[in-house]
Amino acid sequence: MLVDGLQINKWSRATVQEVQSGGIDVVHATCGVWEDTAGALTRIGDWRHFARENSDIVRIVKNVQEMDSAKNDGVLAVLLGFQNSSMLGDDPEMAGIFADIGIRVIQLTYNISNHLGSSCWESEDAGLTRLGHRMVSEFNEVGILIDISHVGNLTGLEAIENSEYPVAVTHGNPSSFHDSPRNKPDHLLEALASRGGVIGCTLYPLFIGGDTVSRLAWCQMVSDTAERIGVDHVAVGSDSVLGWEANALGWMRSGRWDRPKQVEDTPSFPTWPTWFKGPEDFSSLAEGLSEVGFSSGEVDKVLGANWLRVFEKVFK
């Protein structure tokens, strides 16, 4: 079973078919970033309607058993997740409510600090807030996977240490491979692995060093990471961005708090490497991983089995 740990596509029937063309069976799909509670509920409603109208090719799932059923039926299994916790406000009870209606993954912070902790882009990281500690416990209780991809390093470490269940970096890379605040230092990845967590190594150009980075270099990074923290703790989270209009990246990055003052300041999506233009190239990663020395069993772990193990432990 091939699993992509994070895609933030603008979903359509054509998008689902493109994802399936890469052999992907399960994808964690972002359905909330900057929304408040009402906005997040609307996004979930949109997803439910979309899945119902396209039930022959896509299905929302909540656990590994439902993923197996979707694969057997030839449809794409979608785990819904939030890349922020803004939609929970300051009420831990909201975690269980969202879990009940299908949210399986929540990132503690996105690109700015919030009620729970600090973002990786802040100049100072104060760690988890008191509410952040409470939310970590609540996520554990209701079976939501904690994502620390955009989270500050101290906040991320405290989440790992205080979570009863494994924590994930759904889409990120070691900062030793490419120096970016969005990537993670070795000591955090070692702590993540020590508690059973997984890093989904990303292919987003800004966090691999640009579109000129080779498949060999990226796969060697995955191999080096597996050597450092163990092959059971390394997976893939592509951070695919299919289907969006050219001006959508500004909203993704900054929501309402940092709108560009001039049209020409609106950011544009980066160019992807020729060997990975998007999910349709997912299956080619197996060849690259084999080239750097992964066995077939290890390739299976990196491309899916490691995610499934974490899902099995976390989801209620």
ABEGO torsion letter per residue (X at the ends): XBBBABBBBBBBAAAAAAAAAAGBABBBBBABAABBAAAAAAAAAAAAAAAAAAAAABBBBABAAAAAAAAAAGBBBBBBBBABAAAAEABAAAAAAAAAAGBABBBABBABBBAAEBBAABABBAEBBAAAAAAAAAAAAAGBBBBAAABBAAAAAAAAAABABBBBBABBBBAAABBBAABBBAAAAAAAAAAGBBBBBBABAAAAGEAABBAAAAAAAAAAAAAAAEAAABBBBAGBBBGBBAAAAAAAAAEAABBBABAAABBBBBBBBAABAEAAAAAAAAAAAAAAGBBAAAAAAAAGAAAAAAAAAABX
